[in-house]
Amino acid sequence: MTAGAQPFPDGANLGPINVDSPPIPAAAERPPPEDWTGRRLVVDVTAVAHGGHCVARFDGRVLFVRHTLPGERVEVLVTEDGGGSFARADAVRVLKPAPGRVEAPCRYAGPGGCGGCDFQHVTLAAQLDLKATVVAEQLSRLAGLDREIDVQSLPPAPLGWRRRIRFAVTPDARLGLRAHRSHRIVPVEVCLIGAPGVGDSELLAQNWRAQPGEPDRPALSEVELAVDDRGEVAVLGTGAVHRHQRRPRPDRRGNRRGRAPEPPPVQQLAGPARLSYTVAGRDFDVSPGGFWQTHPGAAAAFTGAVSAAAELRSGDRVLDLYAGAGLFTAQLAAEVGPSGAVVALEGDRAAVADATTNLIAFEWATVTRASVLPATVVEAAETLRGVDVVVLDPPRTGAGRALMAALIDLRPRVIVYVACDPAALARDVRFALDAGWQLDELSAFDTFPMTHHVECVAALRPGVAAADPQKERSPTEPD
Ligand SMILES: C[S@@+](CC[C@H](N)C(=O)[O-])C[C@H]1O[C@@H](n2cnc3c(N)ncnc32)[C@H](O)[C@@H]1O
């Protein structure tokens, strides 16, 4: 990369370079780029990019534009210009709309508004197409694979699905959501993507005002609402960070002196001590602050896709990485049966406690509190004395090269990869392809309607070149 250039955000695919462009001068001769922040420009939007924005070009530079669609002509306001090869902008006037455009149902969506949703102005069908394009493009660009992708919608959609929402508290003690790429809080009285119980205004108004605070400062910096399958709502409050608790400023060399502050305390303000969910006839107990799939259809859809991709046999030995409250672990344990074994790794203490409770019926499944690393994975595999199947559901950063190499070295029949970021997935698929593996089934689910997020479940299997001759040889074959 040229010195001073910035990487494109979220692995966006910018398409081919325009062959008519004049030759690019060497970095030393190039004039410093003009700062376009605040400029209004008229642009033609060409493609969707990963991250909830679309691509347009102006004067040889790339603009990442929110609140628009491919095929539109829009007037944009440049919101951020780091002086590199791209700038960010909001579409503020639509001059030629695309067929997928609708009036946003949410009054807080749009330029300068709440940053929670990216696609309030897009029909559900067009949102699915945009997400399919993004997944396909990431696979093509980062893994070198050309695939047709179909993104499945799950009811409810596109509104009323989000079962956990964290609101920020404004200095004048109102609940709100943050603007895009900003700490600014946009006060809201209702969140339309919120499920009943967490998105409606009455709850938003009542659940936090009862908290004692000082007249000029709210007692809480955040309020989180989570609803379970019974409709019970847990309310969690995060204490405000006091000035003296903030991280010390770094000195000139980037060193921070002084102690790191304690994380702000989280307290339960209302609701049940445990949230309850049922998936495929199995009950799960989750602590109110613990991880659980947000969309009501997600847990069942992902469990089904993981089960189909894993093709488990009775007696199999399975590693379940980033196990949360044991959602997949329970399914995997049921399928391998008592002659098999499942070892789950999870980093969060509360999630490990939840998973331990949820797996009580499966003596052959254990959950260990550990950070998922090549070393911890190897150790877990040793306790299993071999691994037939690996399931992993990492956070947005994905697995990375070293972990993928460690998983491939275990020589499982299949690695089932549940991914919330298609760019991280595609990068990790590339590592597997380079080791001679292949990408087989890939399912994609729209479990975050109105946002750019999309979840994928991918099955990676050893290709012919990577197959272990010991494992592949039939028992009747002579040596
Ligand atoms: C996307 S959630 C998946 C949980 C579970 N598979 C499910 O679907 O309910 C990811 C989980 O990974 C855990 N986690 C994140 N980073 C981790 C790490 N480095 N090591 C271990 N666990 C981690 C989080 O605490 C969280 O429970």
Ligand as a Chemical Component Dictionary entry (heavy atoms), coordinates in Angstrom:
data_LIG
# 
_chem_comp.id                   LIG 
_chem_comp.type                 NON-POLYMER 
_chem_comp.pdbx_formal_charge   0 
_chem_comp.three_letter_code    LIG 
# 
loop_
_chem_comp_atom.comp_id 
_chem_comp_atom.atom_id 
_chem_comp_atom.alt_atom_id 
_chem_comp_atom.type_symbol 
_chem_comp_atom.charge 
_chem_comp_atom.model_Cartn_x 
_chem_comp_atom.model_Cartn_y 
_chem_comp_atom.model_Cartn_z 
_chem_comp_atom.pdbx_ordinal 
LIG C1  C1  C 0  -21.218 -15.141 18.517 1  
LIG S1  S1  S 1  -21.197 -15.735 20.162 2  
LIG C2  C2  C 0  -21.654 -17.394 19.839 3  
LIG C3  C3  C 0  -22.218 -18.204 20.967 4  
LIG C4  C4  C 0  -22.947 -19.474 20.601 5  
LIG N1  N1  N 0  -22.294 -20.224 19.553 6  
LIG C5  C5  C 0  -24.386 -19.191 20.224 7  
LIG O1  O1  O 0  -24.704 -19.229 19.034 8  
LIG O2  O2  O -1 -25.193 -18.937 21.112 9  
LIG C6  C6  C 0  -19.499 -15.774 20.464 10 
LIG C7  C7  C 0  -19.089 -16.222 21.839 11 
LIG O3  O3  O 0  -17.665 -16.269 21.845 12 
LIG C8  C8  C 0  -17.193 -15.804 23.077 13 
LIG N2  N2  N 0  -15.816 -15.336 22.804 14 
LIG C9  C9  C 0  -15.440 -14.231 22.139 15 
LIG N3  N3  N 0  -14.101 -14.207 21.989 16 
LIG C10 C10 C 0  -13.622 -15.320 22.578 17 
LIG C11 C11 C 0  -12.325 -15.877 22.721 18 
LIG N4  N4  N 0  -11.251 -15.265 22.233 19 
LIG N5  N5  N 0  -12.201 -17.049 23.366 20 
LIG C12 C12 C 0  -13.285 -17.687 23.853 21 
LIG N6  N6  N 0  -14.542 -17.219 23.718 22 
LIG C13 C13 C 0  -14.718 -16.052 23.096 23 
LIG C14 C14 C 0  -18.166 -14.756 23.532 24 
LIG O4  O4  O 0  -18.161 -14.651 24.945 25 
LIG C15 C15 C 0  -19.485 -15.324 22.990 26 
LIG O5  O5  O 0  -20.138 -16.093 23.957 27 
# 
loop_
_chem_comp_bond.comp_id 
_chem_comp_bond.atom_id_1 
_chem_comp_bond.atom_id_2 
_chem_comp_bond.value_order 
_chem_comp_bond.pdbx_ordinal 
LIG C1  S1  SING 1  
LIG S1  C2  SING 2  
LIG S1  C6  SING 3  
LIG C2  C3  SING 4  
LIG C3  C4  SING 5  
LIG C4  N1  SING 6  
LIG C4  C5  SING 7  
LIG C5  O1  DOUB 8  
LIG C5  O2  SING 9  
LIG C6  C7  SING 10 
LIG C7  O3  SING 11 
LIG C7  C15 SING 12 
LIG O3  C8  SING 13 
LIG C8  N2  SING 14 
LIG C8  C14 SING 15 
LIG N2  C9  SING 16 
LIG N2  C13 SING 17 
LIG C9  N3  DOUB 18 
LIG N3  C10 SING 19 
LIG C10 C11 SING 20 
LIG C10 C13 DOUB 21 
LIG C11 N4  SING 22 
LIG C11 N5  DOUB 23 
LIG N5  C12 SING 24 
LIG C12 N6  DOUB 25 
LIG N6  C13 SING 26 
LIG C14 O4  SING 27 
LIG C14 C15 SING 28 
LIG C15 O5  SING 29 
# 
